[in-house]
Amino acid sequence: MKKKQYYVYVGQLKKDFAKTKKAKKKNPNADPNKSCLYVGYSDKPPRERWNQHLNRARNKKGPLFSKVAAKWGENYIHWKKFDEYNPIKTKSLAERLEKKIAIKYRDKRFTVWSDKLPYINK
């Protein structure tokens, strides 16, 4: 049996996402002139996973998409921001990398959304 692989990915969000309360809670020091980014991980290859968000994919159990990515996502993936990490051997490493990448770009003052990115202002 083939062992499961994981991937981290960074998708482009519309600039207006930076103006939302949700974005400001996780990114209080964001530069409004920089891109808005969605950082995630999956056992699906990055483009396939990003398309699930954009197309609001569902299965029998329900939605396979993030509401943030579905509403604000653009059809663009930032390959250079994550390609060096993929594929990843374990789910826990993929989760840690998602958080690391999200914090790295938030620290560079991008507006970032990730489920692993902690809120600054609750």
VENHUDA-V312084 format. One record per residue. N is the residue number from 1. PHI is phi in degrees with one decimal (* if undefined). PSI is psi in radians with two decimals (NA if undefined). NEAR is the number of other ideal C-beta (glycine too) atoms within 10 Angstrom. Layout:
n->[N	N]
phi->[PHI	PHI]
psi->[PSI	PSI]
near->[NEAR	NEAR]
This chain:
n->[1	2	3	4	5	6	7	8	9	10	11	12	13	14	15	16	17	18	19	20	21	22	23	24	25	26	27	28	29	30	31	32	33	34	35	36	37	38	39	40	41	42	43	44	45	46	47	48	49	50	51	52	53	54	55	56	57	58	59	60	61	62	63	64	65	66	67	68	69	70	71	72	73	74	75	76	77	78	79	80	81	82	83	84	85	86	87	88	89	90	91	92	93	94	95	96	97	98	99	100	101	102	103	104	105	106	107	108	109	110	111	112	113	114	115	116	117	118	119	120	121	122]
phi->[*	-73.4	-73.6	-65.8	-114.9	-124.0	-141.1	-102.3	-150.6	-130.5	-106.4	-84.9	-109.3	-60.8	-57.2	-63.9	-58.6	-60.4	-84.3	-79.5	-59.7	-57.7	-66.3	-65.2	-66.7	-98.3	-136.9	-65.8	-109.5	-65.2	-87.9	-64.2	-87.3	-95.3	-62.9	-101.4	-124.9	-112.8	-113.1	-146.1	-137.4	-164.3	-93.0	-98.7	-58.8	-50.3	-65.1	-61.4	-65.5	-62.6	-64.6	-61.1	-64.3	-62.4	-95.1	51.0	-62.0	-135.8	-131.3	-61.1	-83.0	131.2	-65.1	-109.7	-124.3	-86.5	-61.2	-64.0	-65.1	-64.9	-78.9	-108.4	-68.3	-113.3	-82.7	-150.7	-116.0	-89.4	-56.2	-65.7	-81.6	-144.6	-58.0	-62.7	-85.5	-94.2	-76.0	-117.0	-76.3	-129.3	-62.6	-65.0	-67.5	-61.4	-64.6	-65.9	-66.2	-55.6	-63.5	-60.5	-65.5	-60.7	-66.2	-56.3	-77.8	-64.5	-63.1	-87.7	73.9	-78.2	-86.6	-122.1	-120.3	-158.4	-63.9	-87.6	-81.0	-70.8	-70.8	-95.2	-111.7	-90.1]
psi->[2.33	2.34	2.46	2.44	2.71	2.83	2.51	2.68	2.74	2.02	2.73	2.30	2.66	2.55	-0.58	-0.31	-0.58	-0.42	-0.15	2.67	-0.70	-0.81	-0.74	-0.52	-0.55	-0.26	1.08	-0.38	0.38	2.54	2.05	-0.25	-0.13	2.83	2.73	2.33	2.52	2.17	2.27	3.09	2.77	2.91	0.08	2.59	2.61	-0.86	-0.72	-0.77	-0.76	-0.69	-0.55	-0.72	-0.91	-0.59	0.12	0.86	2.58	2.77	-2.96	-0.49	-0.26	-2.74	2.48	0.27	2.75	2.38	-0.65	-0.85	-0.70	-0.72	-0.72	-0.15	2.52	2.83	1.10	2.32	2.40	1.41	-0.77	-0.33	-0.21	-0.24	-0.57	-0.38	-0.38	2.64	2.87	2.43	-0.58	2.67	-0.73	-0.65	-0.69	-0.72	-0.74	-0.69	-0.69	-0.85	-0.76	-0.80	-0.76	-0.81	-0.70	-0.81	-0.54	-0.72	-0.44	0.16	0.39	2.72	2.07	2.42	2.28	2.47	-0.41	-0.19	2.11	2.62	2.53	-0.82	1.98	NA]
near->[3	4	6	11	14	21	23	29	27	27	27	19	24	13	15	10	24	21	12	15	7	13	20	15	12	18	25	11	10	19	12	10	8	15	20	27	23	26	28	25	27	19	13	16	14	21	14	12	22	25	17	20	24	14	12	14	14	11	8	4	6	7	13	15	20	19	11	20	22	15	14	24	24	17	10	12	20	17	13	8	19	20	14	8	18	17	12	20	11	12	13	10	14	22	16	15	20	26	17	13	24	26	16	13	23	23	10	12	14	21	26	28	25	23	14	17	18	11	10	12	9	5]
